[in-house]
């Protein structure tokens, strides 16, 4: 059996294949993406 995982920026996909490369199961889920603003201040 093989497990394939695709972790992208907006979602995750997973598949399971048997030894003959036949699809056993697949699933996907969206990811909530949140980004924080980072402020860097340098002293003169």
PDB file of N, CA, C and O in Angstrom:
ATOM      1  N   UNK A   1       0.832  -1.183   0.000  1.00  0.00           N
ATOM      2  CA  UNK A   1       0.000   0.000   0.000  1.00  0.00           C
ATOM      3  C   UNK A   1       0.871   1.238   0.000  1.00  0.00           C
ATOM      4  O   UNK A   1       1.996   1.250   0.500  1.00  0.00           O
ATOM      5  N   UNK A   2       0.298   2.281  -0.585  1.00  0.00           N
ATOM      6  CA  UNK A   2       1.008   3.553  -0.675  1.00  0.00           C
ATOM      7  C   UNK A   2       0.078   4.668  -0.211  1.00  0.00           C
ATOM      8  O   UNK A   2      -1.124   4.645  -0.474  1.00  0.00           O
ATOM      9  N   UNK A   3       0.645   5.618   0.468  1.00  0.00           N
ATOM     10  CA  UNK A   3      -0.085   6.781   0.938  1.00  0.00           C
ATOM     11  C   UNK A   3       0.514   8.010   0.278  1.00  0.00           C
ATOM     12  O   UNK A   3       1.713   8.262   0.400  1.00  0.00           O
ATOM     13  N   UNK A   4      -0.312   8.774  -0.417  1.00  0.00           N
ATOM     14  CA  UNK A   4       0.155  10.012  -1.042  1.00  0.00           C
ATOM     15  C   UNK A   4      -0.491  11.199  -0.356  1.00  0.00           C
ATOM     16  O   UNK A   4      -1.706  11.225  -0.158  1.00  0.00           O
ATOM     17  N   UNK A   5       0.325  12.186   0.010  1.00  0.00           N
ATOM     18  CA  UNK A   5      -0.169  13.384   0.691  1.00  0.00           C
ATOM     19  C   UNK A   5       0.294  14.598  -0.083  1.00  0.00           C
ATOM     20  O   UNK A   5       1.482  14.748  -0.368  1.00  0.00           O
ATOM     21  N   UNK A   6      -0.660  15.479  -0.429  1.00  0.00           N
ATOM     22  CA  UNK A   6      -0.360  16.736  -1.107  1.00  0.00           C
ATOM     23  C   UNK A   6      -0.779  17.863  -0.179  1.00  0.00           C
ATOM     24  O   UNK A   6      -1.968  18.140  -0.025  1.00  0.00           O
ATOM     25  N   UNK A   7       0.194  18.508   0.436  1.00  0.00           N
ATOM     26  CA  UNK A   7      -0.072  19.619   1.342  1.00  0.00           C
ATOM     27  C   UNK A   7       0.162  20.910   0.575  1.00  0.00           C
ATOM     28  O   UNK A   7       1.306  21.317   0.372  1.00  0.00           O
ATOM     29  N   UNK A   8      -0.908  21.548   0.152  1.00  0.00           N
ATOM     30  CA  UNK A   8      -0.813  22.789  -0.610  1.00  0.00           C
ATOM     31  C   UNK A   8      -1.079  24.000   0.263  1.00  0.00           C
ATOM     32  O   UNK A   8      -1.257  23.883   1.475  1.00  0.00           O
ATOM     33  N   UNK A   9      -1.105  25.158  -0.365  1.00  0.00           N
ATOM     34  CA  UNK A   9      -1.331  26.390   0.392  1.00  0.00           C
ATOM     35  C   UNK A   9      -2.789  26.589   0.767  1.00  0.00           C
ATOM     36  O   UNK A   9      -3.085  27.306   1.723  1.00  0.00           O
ATOM     37  N   UNK A  10      -3.705  25.969   0.032  1.00  0.00           N
ATOM     38  CA  UNK A  10      -5.123  26.168   0.337  1.00  0.00           C
ATOM     39  C   UNK A  10      -5.853  24.878   0.698  1.00  0.00           C
ATOM     40  O   UNK A  10      -7.047  24.910   0.997  1.00  0.00           O
ATOM     41  N   UNK A  11      -5.152  23.740   0.675  1.00  0.00           N
ATOM     42  CA  UNK A  11      -5.825  22.494   1.011  1.00  0.00           C
ATOM     43  C   UNK A  11      -4.876  21.313   1.109  1.00  0.00           C
ATOM     44  O   UNK A  11      -3.698  21.397   0.762  1.00  0.00           O
ATOM     45  N   UNK A  12      -5.433  20.207   1.596  1.00  0.00           N
ATOM     46  CA  UNK A  12      -4.694  18.953   1.751  1.00  0.00           C
ATOM     47  C   UNK A  12      -5.450  17.869   0.990  1.00  0.00           C
ATOM     48  O   UNK A  12      -6.672  17.762   1.095  1.00  0.00           O
ATOM     49  N   UNK A  13      -4.715  17.066   0.224  1.00  0.00           N
ATOM     50  CA  UNK A  13      -5.304  15.932  -0.491  1.00  0.00           C
ATOM     51  C   UNK A  13      -4.538  14.681  -0.093  1.00  0.00           C
ATOM     52  O   UNK A  13      -3.318  14.715   0.068  1.00  0.00           O
ATOM     53  N   UNK A  14      -5.258  13.578   0.063  1.00  0.00           N
ATOM     54  CA  UNK A  14      -4.651  12.312   0.467  1.00  0.00           C
ATOM     55  C   UNK A  14      -5.242  11.195  -0.380  1.00  0.00           C
ATOM     56  O   UNK A  14      -6.449  11.167  -0.619  1.00  0.00           O
ATOM     57  N   UNK A  15      -4.392  10.270  -0.837  1.00  0.00           N
ATOM     58  CA  UNK A  15      -4.872   9.073  -1.529  1.00  0.00           C
ATOM     59  C   UNK A  15      -4.163   7.843  -0.954  1.00  0.00           C
ATOM     60  O   UNK A  15      -3.049   7.925  -0.437  1.00  0.00           O
ATOM     61  N   UNK A  16      -4.844   6.712  -1.062  1.00  0.00           N
ATOM     62  CA  UNK A  16      -4.257   5.427  -0.687  1.00  0.00           C
ATOM     63  C   UNK A  16      -4.375   4.513  -1.893  1.00  0.00           C
ATOM     64  O   UNK A  16      -5.460   4.333  -2.445  1.00  0.00           O
ATOM     65  N   UNK A  17      -3.247   3.934  -2.300  1.00  0.00           N
ATOM     66  CA  UNK A  17      -3.199   2.993  -3.424  1.00  0.00           C
ATOM     67  C   UNK A  17      -2.760   1.629  -2.915  1.00  0.00           C
ATOM     68  O   UNK A  17      -1.979   1.531  -1.968  1.00  0.00           O
ATOM     69  N   UNK A  18      -3.274   0.564  -3.560  1.00  0.00           N
ATOM     70  CA  UNK A  18      -2.788  -0.767  -3.207  1.00  0.00           C
ATOM     71  C   UNK A  18      -1.527  -1.076  -4.009  1.00  0.00           C
ATOM     72  O   UNK A  18      -1.032  -0.226  -4.750  1.00  0.00           O
ATOM     73  N   UNK A  19      -1.016  -2.280  -3.860  1.00  0.00           N
ATOM     74  CA  UNK A  19       0.236  -2.662  -4.527  1.00  0.00           C
ATOM     75  C   UNK A  19       0.110  -2.724  -6.046  1.00  0.00           C
ATOM     76  O   UNK A  19       1.118  -2.730  -6.752  1.00  0.00           O
ATOM     77  N   UNK A  20      -1.139  -2.769  -6.559  1.00  0.00           N
ATOM     78  CA  UNK A  20      -1.365  -2.763  -8.011  1.00  0.00           C
ATOM     79  C   UNK A  20      -1.680  -1.363  -8.530  1.00  0.00           C
ATOM     80  O   UNK A  20      -2.125  -1.201  -9.667  1.00  0.00           O
ATOM     81  N   UNK A  21      -1.449  -0.364  -7.698  1.00  0.00           N
ATOM     82  CA  UNK A  21      -1.723   1.047  -8.023  1.00  0.00           C
ATOM     83  C   UNK A  21      -3.204   1.332  -8.228  1.00  0.00           C
ATOM     84  O   UNK A  21      -3.556   2.291  -8.916  1.00  0.00           O
ATOM     85  N   UNK A  22      -4.077   0.517  -7.643  1.00  0.00           N
ATOM     86  CA  UNK A  22      -5.514   0.779  -7.684  1.00  0.00           C
ATOM     87  C   UNK A  22      -5.892   1.674  -6.506  1.00  0.00           C
ATOM     88  O   UNK A  22      -5.415   1.487  -5.387  1.00  0.00           O
ATOM     89  N   UNK A  23      -6.753   2.642  -6.780  1.00  0.00           N
ATOM     90  CA  UNK A  23      -7.168   3.595  -5.760  1.00  0.00           C
ATOM     91  C   UNK A  23      -8.046   2.907  -4.720  1.00  0.00           C
ATOM     92  O   UNK A  23      -9.059   2.294  -5.057  1.00  0.00           O
ATOM     93  N   UNK A  24      -7.653   3.015  -3.468  1.00  0.00           N
ATOM     94  CA  UNK A  24      -8.414   2.445  -2.355  1.00  0.00           C
ATOM     95  C   UNK A  24      -9.285   3.526  -1.711  1.00  0.00           C
ATOM     96  O   UNK A  24     -10.461   3.297  -1.429  1.00  0.00           O
ATOM     97  N   UNK A  25      -8.703   4.701  -1.482  1.00  0.00           N
ATOM     98  CA  UNK A  25      -9.443   5.787  -0.838  1.00  0.00           C
ATOM     99  C   UNK A  25      -8.805   7.117  -1.214  1.00  0.00           C
ATOM    100  O   UNK A  25      -7.626   7.192  -1.559  1.00  0.00           O
ATOM    101  N   UNK A  26      -9.624   8.165  -1.135  1.00  0.00           N
ATOM    102  CA  UNK A  26      -9.111   9.507  -1.365  1.00  0.00           C
ATOM    103  C   UNK A  26      -9.907  10.487  -0.513  1.00  0.00           C
ATOM    104  O   UNK A  26     -11.075  10.247  -0.208  1.00  0.00           O
ATOM    105  N   UNK A  27      -9.280  11.579  -0.136  1.00  0.00           N
ATOM    106  CA  UNK A  27      -9.945  12.600   0.665  1.00  0.00           C
ATOM    107  C   UNK A  27      -9.246  13.930   0.437  1.00  0.00           C
ATOM    108  O   UNK A  27      -8.079  13.980   0.048  1.00  0.00           O
ATOM    109  N   UNK A  28      -9.978  14.998   0.686  1.00  0.00           N
ATOM    110  CA  UNK A  28      -9.385  16.328   0.601  1.00  0.00           C
ATOM    111  C   UNK A  28     -10.076  17.238   1.599  1.00  0.00           C
ATOM    112  O   UNK A  28     -11.211  16.992   2.009  1.00  0.00           O
ATOM    113  N   UNK A  29      -9.376  18.289   1.980  1.00  0.00           N
ATOM    114  CA  UNK A  29      -9.920  19.244   2.927  1.00  0.00           C
ATOM    115  C   UNK A  29      -9.287  20.603   2.682  1.00  0.00           C
ATOM    116  O   UNK A  29      -8.080  20.705   2.462  1.00  0.00           O
ATOM    117  N   UNK A  30     -10.103  21.642   2.721  1.00  0.00           N
ATOM    118  CA  UNK A  30      -9.585  22.997   2.550  1.00  0.00           C
ATOM    119  C   UNK A  30      -8.907  23.449   3.839  1.00  0.00           C
ATOM    120  O   UNK A  30      -9.287  23.039   4.936  1.00  0.00           O
ATOM    121  N   UNK A  31      -7.905  24.292   3.686  1.00  0.00           N
ATOM    122  CA  UNK A  31      -7.213  24.870   4.830  1.00  0.00           C
ATOM    123  C   UNK A  31      -7.602  26.330   4.969  1.00  0.00           C
ATOM    124  O   UNK A  31      -7.709  27.049   3.976  1.00  0.00           O
ATOM    125  N   UNK A  32      -7.813  26.764   6.201  1.00  0.00           N
ATOM    126  CA  UNK A  32      -8.018  28.182   6.461  1.00  0.00           C
ATOM    127  C   UNK A  32      -6.656  28.836   6.555  1.00  0.00           C
ATOM    128  O   UNK A  32      -5.833  28.466   7.392  1.00  0.00           O
ATOM    129  N   UNK A  33      -6.426  29.808   5.695  1.00  0.00           N
ATOM    130  CA  UNK A  33      -5.121  30.468   5.663  1.00  0.00           C
ATOM    131  C   UNK A  33      -5.267  31.846   6.292  1.00  0.00           C
ATOM    132  O   UNK A  33      -6.095  32.655   5.874  1.00  0.00           O
ATOM    133  N   UNK A  34      -4.461  32.089   7.286  1.00  0.00           N
ATOM    134  CA  UNK A  34      -4.437  33.420   7.896  1.00  0.00           C
ATOM    135  C   UNK A  34      -2.982  33.853   8.004  1.00  0.00           C
ATOM    136  O   UNK A  34      -2.099  33.069   8.352  1.00  0.00           O
ATOM    137  N   UNK A  35      -2.765  35.095   7.702  1.00  0.00           N
ATOM    138  CA  UNK A  35      -1.411  35.629   7.753  1.00  0.00           C
ATOM    139  C   UNK A  35      -1.396  36.851   8.640  1.00  0.00           C
ATOM    140  O   UNK A  35      -2.277  37.707   8.566  1.00  0.00           O
ATOM    141  N   UNK A  36      -0.395  36.916   9.466  1.00  0.00           N
ATOM    142  CA  UNK A  36      -0.217  38.077  10.315  1.00  0.00           C
ATOM    143  C   UNK A  36       0.800  39.007   9.679  1.00  0.00           C
ATOM    144  O   UNK A  36       1.786  38.572   9.083  1.00  0.00           O
ATOM    145  N   UNK A  37       0.539  40.274   9.821  1.00  0.00           N
ATOM    146  CA  UNK A  37       1.522  41.245   9.343  1.00  0.00           C
ATOM    147  C   UNK A  37       2.655  41.324  10.363  1.00  0.00           C
ATOM    148  O   UNK A  37       2.421  41.420  11.568  1.00  0.00           O
ATOM    149  N   UNK A  38       3.868  41.281   9.865  1.00  0.00           N
ATOM    150  CA  UNK A  38       5.042  41.382  10.731  1.00  0.00           C
ATOM    151  C   UNK A  38       5.713  42.718  10.445  1.00  0.00           C
ATOM    152  O   UNK A  38       6.092  43.011   9.311  1.00  0.00           O
ATOM    153  N   UNK A  39       5.850  43.503  11.472  1.00  0.00           N
ATOM    154  CA  UNK A  39       6.461  44.817  11.332  1.00  0.00           C
ATOM    155  C   UNK A  39       7.809  44.793  12.026  1.00  0.00           C
ATOM    156  O   UNK A  39       7.921  44.466  13.207  1.00  0.00           O
ATOM    157  N   UNK A  40       8.822  45.148  11.263  1.00  0.00           N
ATOM    158  CA  UNK A  40      10.177  45.211  11.837  1.00  0.00           C
ATOM    159  C   UNK A  40      10.641  46.654  11.774  1.00  0.00           C
ATOM    160  O   UNK A  40      10.649  47.271  10.709  1.00  0.00           O
ATOM    161  N   UNK A  41      11.019  47.175  12.905  1.00  0.00           N
ATOM    162  CA  UNK A  41      11.488  48.563  12.948  1.00  0.00           C
ATOM    163  C   UNK A  41      12.935  48.583  13.395  1.00  0.00           C
ATOM    164  O   UNK A  41      13.312  47.963  14.389  1.00  0.00           O
ATOM    165  N   UNK A  42      13.723  49.304  12.644  1.00  0.00           N
ATOM    166  CA  UNK A  42      15.154  49.441  12.980  1.00  0.00           C
ATOM    167  C   UNK A  42      15.375  50.803  13.611  1.00  0.00           C
ATOM    168  O   UNK A  42      14.799  51.801  13.178  1.00  0.00           O
ATOM    169  N   UNK A  43      16.204  50.836  14.627  1.00  0.00           N
ATOM    170  CA  UNK A  43      16.551  52.118  15.242  1.00  0.00           C
ATOM    171  C   UNK A  43      17.609  52.795  14.373  1.00  0.00           C
ATOM    172  O   UNK A  43      18.562  52.158  13.925  1.00  0.00           O
ATOM    173  N   UNK A  44      17.424  54.109  14.141  1.00  0.00           N
ATOM    174  CA  UNK A  44      18.417  54.815  13.314  1.00  0.00           C
ATOM    175  C   UNK A  44      19.765  54.967  14.001  1.00  0.00           C
ATOM    176  O   UNK A  44      20.690  55.539  13.425  1.00  0.00           O
TER     177      UNK A  44
END
